[in-house]
């Protein structure tokens, strides 16, 4: 029992030096002139504040500029390149090669040696 108490004391000392000691100080903030100690209520107020920042800044900064004068966000996109990716079906030979490249001993239920030996039989069923 003494060794456990010493271990707890040593751990508490180390955590105190690291700044990780438990604190009896509870989070509290004044919200609408009331002292709030509920962490969830504090987090909710912070969230409401930061969510409203952009809206409030836009309202105050661009109040005299009509919203229609801003360009559409589509105008910032570059022209699409519709032919940049080509996908083709795999052939049975490609699938057989992939199966034969598997590392031995990596399958969980079926031995990989058995899968490699039957690659020419199963690859036509895996190809489209």
DOSE-122481 format. One line per field, with one value per residue: z, x, y negated of N, C-alpha, C, O in turn. Coordinates in Angstrom, 2 decimals. Layout:
% DOSE-122481
nw <- Z, ...;
nu <- X, ...;
nv <- Y, ...;
caw <- Z, ...;
cau <- X, ...;
cav <- Y, ...;
cw <- Z, ...;
cu <- X, ...;
cv <- Y, ...;
ow <- Z, ...;
ou <- X, ...;
ov <- Y, ...;
This chain:
% DOSE-122481
nw <- 0.00, 0.68, -1.39, -3.47, -2.63, -2.62, -5.35, -6.42, -5.26, -6.41, -9.13, -9.07, -8.33, -10.54, -12.56, -11.64, -11.95, -14.72, -15.35, -15.48, -13.43, -11.53, -11.27, -9.02, -9.86, -11.41, -14.62, -15.46, -16.57, -17.24, -18.61, -20.25, -17.98, -15.94, -13.84, -15.20, -14.88, -16.09, -18.34, -20.84, -21.47, -21.60, -23.76, -25.77, -25.95, -26.78, -29.28, -30.58, -30.67, -32.34, -34.68, -35.49, -36.19, -38.93, -40.32, -39.02, -39.57, -42.37, -42.66, -41.49, -42.91, -45.64, -45.97, -47.53, -50.09, -52.63, -52.60, -55.05, -56.56, -56.15, -57.54, -58.82, -57.10, -58.85, -60.78, -59.90, -60.32, -62.29, -65.79, -66.47, -66.85, -68.59, -69.64, -68.17, -66.70, -67.32, -67.24, -67.44, -67.93, -66.08, -67.33, -67.58, -67.43, -66.16, -63.63, -62.80, -62.64, -60.57, -58.46, -58.31, -57.42, -54.76, -51.34, -49.66, -46.99, -46.05, -46.09, -44.36, -44.03, -46.19, -47.46, -49.02, -50.90, -52.05, -53.31, -55.18, -56.71, -57.91, -59.51, -62.30, -62.71, -61.15, -61.91, -64.40, -63.42, -61.78, -63.45, -65.50;
nu <- 0.83, 2.01, 3.82, 2.10, 0.95, 3.22, 3.82, 1.59, 1.99, 4.44, 3.75, 1.85, 3.51, 5.25, 3.39, 2.57, 4.92, 5.04, 2.93, 0.49, -1.21, -4.16, -6.77, -8.61, -10.01, -12.81, -14.26, -15.46, -17.51, -18.66, -21.69, -23.95, -24.08, -24.26, -22.89, -21.61, -21.08, -21.38, -19.97, -20.94, -22.80, -21.08, -19.44, -21.38, -22.07, -19.60, -19.43, -21.70, -20.84, -18.50, -19.57, -21.20, -19.42, -18.42, -20.80, -21.62, -19.42, -19.57, -22.04, -21.60, -19.38, -20.01, -22.41, -23.31, -22.91, -24.56, -25.57, -25.66, -23.61, -21.30, -19.07, -19.98, -19.20, -18.45, -16.96, -14.38, -13.39, -11.30, -11.22, -12.90, -11.34, -12.30, -11.36, -9.34, -8.98, -8.79, -10.51, -10.43, -11.71, -10.40, -8.29, -8.37, -5.79, -4.40, -5.61, -4.89, -2.12, -1.96, -2.99, -0.97, 1.09, 0.58, 1.65, 2.96, 1.27, -0.39, -3.16, -6.28, -8.30, -8.17, -5.49, -2.84, -1.24, -2.88, -4.74, -3.07, -2.34, -4.75, -5.26, -5.52, -7.93, -9.82, -9.57, -10.98, -13.59, -13.46, -12.91, -14.59;
nv <- 1.19, -1.20, -1.63, -2.20, -4.63, -6.22, -6.15, -7.48, -9.99, -10.72, -10.77, -12.82, -14.94, -15.08, -15.69, -18.18, -19.68, -19.60, -21.15, -19.98, -19.49, -18.72, -21.04, -23.03, -25.13, -26.32, -26.76, -29.93, -32.58, -35.89, -36.37, -38.25, -39.85, -37.98, -35.48, -32.65, -29.22, -26.82, -24.67, -23.89, -25.91, -28.09, -27.33, -27.29, -30.02, -31.11, -29.85, -30.95, -33.60, -33.51, -32.48, -34.56, -36.57, -36.92, -37.49, -39.86, -41.53, -41.66, -42.90, -45.41, -46.40, -46.36, -47.65, -49.78, -48.91, -47.27, -43.85, -42.59, -43.62, -42.24, -39.83, -36.60, -33.55, -31.61, -32.84, -32.83, -30.36, -28.23, -27.31, -24.28, -21.09, -18.65, -16.26, -15.06, -12.74, -9.36, -6.43, -2.97, 0.33, 3.08, 5.65, 9.26, 10.25, 8.15, 8.21, 10.79, 10.40, 8.51, 10.04, 12.01, 10.44, 10.05, 10.03, 12.82, 14.49, 12.45, 12.59, 13.04, 15.07, 16.87, 18.70, 16.97, 18.16, 20.07, 18.41, 17.16, 19.38, 19.98, 17.80, 17.51, 18.71, 17.32, 14.65, 13.98, 13.78, 11.59, 9.51, 7.07;
caw <- 0.00, 0.72, -2.73, -4.29, -2.20, -3.12, -6.80, -6.66, -4.89, -7.42, -10.35, -8.85, -8.36, -11.93, -13.29, -11.19, -12.63, -16.15, -15.52, -15.77, -12.17, -11.48, -10.71, -8.42, -10.44, -12.39, -15.66, -15.22, -17.39, -17.13, -19.86, -20.00, -16.59, -15.01, -13.73, -15.73, -14.62, -16.89, -19.50, -22.08, -21.74, -22.01, -25.11, -26.68, -26.15, -27.62, -30.61, -31.14, -30.95, -33.49, -35.87, -35.90, -36.58, -40.37, -40.69, -38.50, -40.32, -43.71, -42.54, -41.20, -43.90, -46.98, -45.87, -48.60, -51.39, -52.82, -52.71, -56.46, -57.21, -55.95, -58.58, -58.40, -56.72, -60.02, -61.58, -59.40, -60.75, -63.60, -66.76, -66.16, -67.80, -68.50, -70.17, -67.48, -66.11, -68.15, -66.52, -68.29, -67.22, -65.94, -68.08, -66.73, -67.24, -65.14, -62.34, -62.46, -62.24, -59.24, -57.50, -58.17, -56.71, -53.33, -50.45, -49.00, -45.56, -45.67, -46.09, -43.04, -44.03, -47.26, -47.67, -50.23, -51.86, -52.74, -54.19, -56.29, -57.56, -58.65, -60.09, -63.69, -62.68, -60.54, -62.50, -65.33, -62.67, -61.19, -64.54, -65.98;
cau <- 0.00, 2.90, 4.39, 1.07, 0.82, 4.41, 3.68, 0.61, 2.61, 5.46, 3.04, 1.26, 4.61, 5.69, 2.35, 2.59, 6.06, 4.72, 1.78, -0.66, -1.87, -5.59, -7.06, -9.93, -10.61, -13.84, -14.43, -16.57, -17.52, -19.83, -22.44, -25.13, -23.95, -24.51, -21.75, -21.96, -20.04, -21.67, -19.06, -21.72, -23.35, -19.95, -19.05, -22.44, -21.94, -18.42, -19.80, -22.58, -20.05, -17.62, -20.41, -21.76, -18.38, -18.39, -22.06, -21.60, -18.42, -20.11, -23.14, -21.09, -18.39, -20.56, -23.82, -23.69, -22.71, -25.58, -25.02, -25.60, -22.41, -20.20, -19.07, -20.35, -18.02, -18.06, -16.00, -13.04, -12.98, -10.66, -12.00, -12.79, -10.65, -13.17, -10.71, -8.07, -8.87, -9.32, -10.66, -10.78, -11.90, -9.21, -8.33, -8.11, -4.33, -4.01, -6.07, -4.03, -0.82, -2.15, -3.10, 0.34, 1.98, 0.27, 2.67, 2.54, 1.00, -1.13, -4.61, -6.74, -9.08, -7.74, -4.04, -2.53, -0.65, -4.01, -5.29, -2.14, -2.41, -6.01, -5.46, -5.99, -9.32, -10.71, -9.45, -12.06, -14.80, -13.26, -12.89, -15.96;
cav <- 0.00, -2.37, -1.86, -2.84, -6.02, -6.92, -6.29, -8.53, -11.27, -11.03, -11.14, -14.14, -15.90, -15.22, -16.41, -19.57, -20.30, -19.71, -22.03, -19.14, -19.17, -18.98, -22.35, -23.19, -26.33, -25.98, -27.77, -30.84, -33.79, -36.73, -36.43, -39.10, -40.30, -36.87, -34.57, -31.33, -28.22, -25.63, -24.65, -23.80, -27.24, -28.94, -26.92, -27.70, -31.47, -31.32, -29.43, -31.98, -34.80, -33.34, -32.30, -35.85, -37.53, -37.20, -38.15, -41.23, -42.30, -41.93, -43.86, -46.75, -46.86, -46.48, -48.04, -50.71, -48.27, -46.23, -42.49, -42.18, -44.13, -41.30, -38.79, -35.25, -32.77, -30.82, -33.59, -32.57, -29.01, -28.15, -26.54, -22.85, -20.21, -17.48, -15.07, -14.88, -11.41, -8.30, -5.17, -1.85, 1.58, 3.93, 6.91, 10.44, 10.36, 7.18, 8.70, 11.93, 9.85, 7.91, 11.15, 12.64, 9.51, 10.03, 10.56, 14.06, 14.43, 11.25, 12.82, 13.45, 16.31, 17.78, 18.58, 16.20, 19.10, 20.67, 17.37, 17.00, 20.57, 19.98, 16.47, 17.60, 19.16, 16.32, 13.31, 13.64, 13.44, 10.28, 8.52, 6.77;
cw <- 0.00, -0.66, -3.63, -3.93, -2.68, -4.62, -7.14, -6.35, -5.93, -8.72, -10.22, -8.90, -9.77, -12.74, -12.91, -11.87, -14.11, -16.40, -15.82, -14.51, -12.25, -10.76, -10.14, -8.98, -11.53, -13.39, -15.33, -16.06, -17.05, -18.51, -19.56, -18.54, -15.56, -15.02, -14.14, -15.47, -15.41, -18.17, -20.81, -22.45, -22.20, -23.44, -26.13, -26.97, -27.02, -29.07, -31.29, -31.52, -32.23, -34.77, -36.38, -36.38, -38.05, -40.81, -40.23, -39.25, -41.72, -43.66, -42.33, -42.30, -45.26, -46.97, -47.01, -49.99, -51.56, -53.08, -54.15, -57.15, -57.02, -57.03, -57.98, -58.03, -57.87, -60.85, -61.12, -59.79, -62.08, -64.51, -66.44, -67.26, -67.71, -68.94, -69.45, -66.87, -67.04, -67.34, -67.51, -67.44, -67.16, -66.79, -67.12, -66.47, -66.16, -63.75, -61.89, -61.99, -60.85, -58.18, -57.25, -57.45, -55.22, -52.53, -49.76, -47.52, -45.13, -45.64, -44.72, -43.05, -45.04, -47.44, -49.01, -51.30, -52.69, -53.72, -55.40, -57.25, -58.41, -59.36, -61.52, -63.76, -62.18, -61.22, -63.57, -64.61, -62.02, -62.22, -65.02, -67.24;
cu <- 0.88, 3.47, 3.38, 0.93, 2.02, 4.30, 2.70, 1.22, 3.65, 4.79, 2.42, 2.33, 5.10, 4.67, 2.30, 3.73, 5.77, 3.56, 0.51, -1.43, -3.35, -5.83, -8.46, -10.66, -11.59, -13.95, -15.64, -16.40, -18.77, -20.47, -23.74, -25.22, -24.34, -23.28, -22.21, -20.79, -20.27, -20.83, -19.83, -22.30, -22.26, -19.55, -20.09, -22.35, -20.73, -18.75, -20.69, -21.80, -19.23, -18.41, -20.91, -20.70, -18.44, -19.65, -22.05, -20.59, -18.94, -21.21, -22.61, -20.16, -19.00, -22.02, -24.24, -23.52, -23.78, -24.93, -24.89, -24.33, -21.21, -20.24, -19.47, -19.08, -17.57, -17.00, -14.56, -12.52, -12.26, -11.54, -11.83, -12.05, -11.36, -12.49, -9.40, -7.89, -9.52, -9.35, -11.10, -10.96, -10.58, -9.38, -8.06, -6.63, -3.85, -4.41, -5.22, -2.66, -0.89, -2.22, -1.74, 1.35, 1.67, 1.42, 2.13, 2.28, 0.21, -2.64, -5.04, -7.43, -8.58, -6.24, -3.74, -1.92, -1.76, -4.63, -4.39, -2.22, -3.68, -6.27, -5.98, -7.45, -10.25, -10.65, -10.51, -13.36, -14.69, -13.23, -14.32, -16.32;
cv <- -1.26, -2.67, -2.55, -4.32, -6.84, -7.16, -7.41, -9.89, -11.68, -11.48, -12.52, -15.22, -16.15, -16.01, -17.88, -20.32, -20.52, -20.65, -21.26, -18.76, -19.49, -20.29, -22.36, -24.40, -25.88, -27.12, -28.63, -32.10, -34.58, -36.83, -37.16, -39.49, -39.25, -35.97, -33.18, -30.38, -26.94, -25.67, -24.62, -25.16, -28.19, -28.62, -27.38, -29.20, -31.80, -30.97, -30.47, -33.23, -34.63, -33.09, -33.65, -36.84, -37.90, -37.93, -39.61, -42.10, -42.64, -42.97, -45.27, -47.27, -47.12, -46.91, -48.96, -50.10, -47.19, -44.87, -42.05, -42.66, -43.22, -40.23, -37.44, -34.47, -31.88, -31.52, -33.35, -31.19, -29.10, -27.30, -25.05, -22.09, -18.86, -16.19, -14.76, -13.50, -10.40, -7.02, -4.10, -0.62, 2.35, 5.19, 8.06, 10.61, 9.38, 7.66, 9.88, 11.44, 9.22, 8.99, 11.79, 11.75, 9.41, 10.60, 11.80, 13.81, 13.20, 11.45, 13.33, 14.80, 17.33, 17.61, 17.92, 17.09, 19.75, 19.67, 17.17, 18.18, 20.58, 18.64, 16.54, 18.04, 18.05, 14.95, 13.02, 13.25, 12.04, 9.17, 8.28, 7.52;
ow <- -0.61, -1.04, -4.47, -4.81, -3.09, -5.11, -8.05, -7.10, -6.29, -9.33, -11.17, -9.45, -10.15, -13.51, -13.75, -12.30, -14.68, -17.56, -16.36, -14.51, -12.96, -9.76, -10.70, -8.62, -12.45, -13.05, -14.97, -16.24, -16.64, -19.46, -18.71, -17.93, -14.44, -16.07, -13.51, -15.79, -15.40, -18.97, -21.79, -23.62, -23.10, -24.25, -27.23, -28.12, -27.89, -29.98, -32.45, -32.55, -33.11, -35.85, -37.59, -36.94, -38.39, -41.58, -40.99, -39.53, -42.19, -44.54, -42.94, -42.58, -45.97, -47.87, -47.41, -50.98, -50.73, -53.70, -54.45, -58.23, -57.67, -57.39, -56.79, -58.60, -57.89, -61.56, -61.86, -59.61, -62.92, -64.06, -66.16, -68.44, -66.85, -68.64, -70.06, -66.56, -67.49, -66.82, -68.30, -66.34, -68.07, -66.94, -66.00, -65.39, -65.35, -62.80, -60.71, -61.05, -60.04, -57.13, -56.11, -56.94, -54.49, -52.96, -49.32, -46.88, -43.93, -45.19, -44.01, -42.17, -44.76, -47.57, -50.03, -52.49, -53.89, -54.83, -56.52, -58.47, -59.51, -59.78, -61.91, -64.75, -62.72, -61.12, -63.65, -65.15, -61.73, -61.89, -64.95, -67.75;
ou <- 0.52, 3.60, 3.75, 0.81, 1.88, 4.66, 2.95, 1.00, 3.74, 5.21, 2.47, 2.11, 5.34, 5.04, 2.02, 3.56, 6.21, 3.23, -0.44, -2.22, -3.76, -5.18, -9.38, -11.81, -11.21, -13.77, -16.70, -15.29, -19.79, -19.85, -24.52, -26.29, -24.73, -22.70, -23.09, -19.65, -19.41, -20.95, -19.42, -22.30, -22.48, -19.34, -19.74, -22.54, -20.80, -18.39, -20.46, -22.06, -19.27, -17.94, -21.02, -21.06, -18.49, -19.58, -22.45, -20.86, -18.76, -21.30, -23.12, -20.16, -18.54, -22.78, -25.40, -23.94, -23.89, -23.87, -24.05, -23.99, -20.18, -21.31, -19.30, -18.02, -16.42, -16.23, -13.62, -11.34, -12.59, -12.48, -10.71, -12.15, -11.04, -12.99, -8.46, -6.76, -10.65, -8.32, -12.01, -10.41, -9.76, -10.49, -7.59, -6.24, -3.00, -3.65, -4.86, -2.09, 0.03, -1.60, -1.38, 2.36, 2.41, 2.08, 0.98, 2.98, 0.15, -3.35, -4.27, -7.18, -8.58, -5.76, -4.33, -2.06, -1.60, -5.00, -4.88, -2.18, -3.69, -7.40, -6.80, -8.13, -11.34, -11.60, -10.94, -14.15, -15.71, -13.50, -15.16, -17.43;
ov <- -2.27, -3.83, -3.38, -5.16, -7.99, -8.23, -8.20, -10.85, -12.85, -12.47, -13.31, -16.29, -17.30, -16.90, -18.73, -21.46, -21.52, -20.94, -21.82, -17.82, -20.41, -20.61, -21.76, -24.66, -25.16, -28.29, -28.13, -32.60, -34.03, -37.31, -36.74, -39.46, -39.58, -35.71, -32.60, -30.69, -26.06, -26.59, -25.24, -25.53, -29.00, -29.52, -27.80, -29.62, -32.67, -31.71, -30.82, -33.85, -35.49, -33.44, -33.84, -37.88, -39.08, -38.89, -40.49, -43.27, -43.76, -43.82, -46.22, -48.47, -48.02, -46.56, -48.94, -50.70, -46.30, -44.78, -41.19, -42.17, -43.42, -39.75, -37.20, -34.71, -31.43, -30.87, -33.65, -30.90, -29.94, -26.64, -24.61, -22.43, -18.03, -15.11, -14.25, -13.11, -10.58, -6.58, -4.30, -0.53, 2.27, 5.70, 7.86, 11.06, 9.73, 7.53, 9.97, 12.00, 9.39, 8.88, 12.09, 12.24, 8.75, 11.54, 11.83, 13.03, 12.93, 10.55, 13.98, 15.62, 18.53, 16.48, 18.28, 16.81, 19.96, 20.04, 17.03, 17.99, 21.14, 18.39, 15.71, 17.78, 17.86, 14.17, 11.87, 12.47, 11.41, 8.02, 9.18, 7.37;
